[in-house]
Amino acid sequence: MKEKSMLSSTSNPQIKNLALLQKKAKARKEQGVFVIEGVKMFEEAKALNILKKAYASESFYQEILKEEPTYFQGFDYEVVSDSLFKEISDTKTPQGIMGIVQNPTYSLSSMLQAPNPCLLILEDIRDPGNLGTMIRTAEGAGITGIILNQSCVDLFNPKTIRSTMGSIFRVPFYQTENLSDLLKQVKKHGIPIYAAHLSGKDYDTEDTFKNKCAILIGNEANGLTDETASMADVLVRIPMAGKVESLNAAIAAAIFMYEAARQRRKNEKNSK
């Protein structure tokens, strides 16, 4: 393989753009791409053939070519000095590989018209780690699609992407500019909306989620806005012992999603 020249300056236009994509949601949106880091996510993107560009640290590049000489064939890539790679990485202990990936796009109509949909709808989720965890959990629980409003943290924030552990590649999502209008569309498709709310009834009092459904989760600190909560068909809560009033938004979402998964598996088994 021909020897690659190495990038070693922060003034290089590619490095400047890579740093910009790491830091600015506006840049990611304008270019329609996001950045991934780490071997697992990189190899998954590579297998899916969605890499636009790859950047490898000098040490990673030299080491991987000893094990797999064709590792970098078939896509555009650059080799970056170890010191520069560490500087542009968004992680404390970089694995030596990152890539620029095209944003996936999904159709709202296909999500709403899917057979027996189970949707997660998010309002004003602000913590990127929480959002990434919800996406990862959604895949595990069999959620068929995720809908976010515009005030949620950027879906392609590097911390969000890392927290998904690759689920960002597999779970359909859609971001809406008008959550109220979207909830009306969900209802028109006969999908009941269950909102997590402190004044709701215990979620396990009946088989709430066994058929098509949408689970609505609000902001970490303030929960759902009154307007959004009022549009739900049913308010549900997680029963609490002790003096605990509420749970972390990602944990609460996980409990509801897995309860939905349990009910839907039971319903499917009983219908056979």
PyMOL commands that set and color helices and strands:
alter all, ss='L'
color gray80, all
select helices_A, chain A and resi 13-23+25-31+39-48+58-67+82-88+108-112+128-141+158-164+167-169+179-188+203-205+226-230+249-271
alter helices_A, ss='H'
color red, helices_A
select strands_A, chain A and resi 6-7+33-37+51-57+77-80+97-102+118-122+145-149+173-176+193-202+213-217+234-237
alter strands_A, ss='S'
color yellow, strands_A
deselect
rebuild
show_as cartoon
